[in-house]
Amino acid sequence: MAQLNVDETVEEMLKAAKIVLKSRWPLAKEYATNEFKQITDTIVYIQTEVNHGRMTQETAKSHLDGQKNTTKMVLLTLEGLDLLVAEAAINAALNAVRGMVNKALGVDVL
């Protein structure tokens, strides 16, 4: 399986989230960058664990869901950002990298 390119993955996620966050982007950019890096690091960890047979697809999804929830909580600390917008930004970011992530992992987690 191919190794996930962390920088490329984060960049694609940021592009997608920027569209959703629109006028809030200047405020959210730094937070989103840090959080999407965390999500990508989690995906790389999951990839290692799946490849070594130490994590099932179900566990991988749960692990990633935990990181997504953390990201949502961080984004919600931004003034003027509500739950629906935070979730939409995260979903857009993950949808943008769904194919490359699932291919790299060899299992569908997104």
C-alpha positions, 0 to 999 in steps of 0.5 A: 500500500502507498504511504500517505503524503502528509503535506499533500493530504493536509493541503487538500483538506485545507482547500476544501475547508476554506470553501466552507469557512468562507469569511471565517477562514482568516480566523480559522486557518491556523486552527484548521491547519493544526487540526488537519495535521493531527487528523492526517497524523492519526491516519498515518498511525492507523495505516501502520496499525492496519498494515501490521494487523493490529487494528481492524477497520472498525477500530480504525474508524472509531479511532478516526472518529475520535480525532474528528470530534477533537477537531470539531471541539477545537473549531467550535472555540472560534468566535462565530463558528457554529456546530453546523459550519464546523462539521461541514468544514471537517466533512468537506476536508475529509471528503476531499481526501477520501479516495487517497486515504482509503486507498493508502489504508487499504480499508475504507475508514472515510 
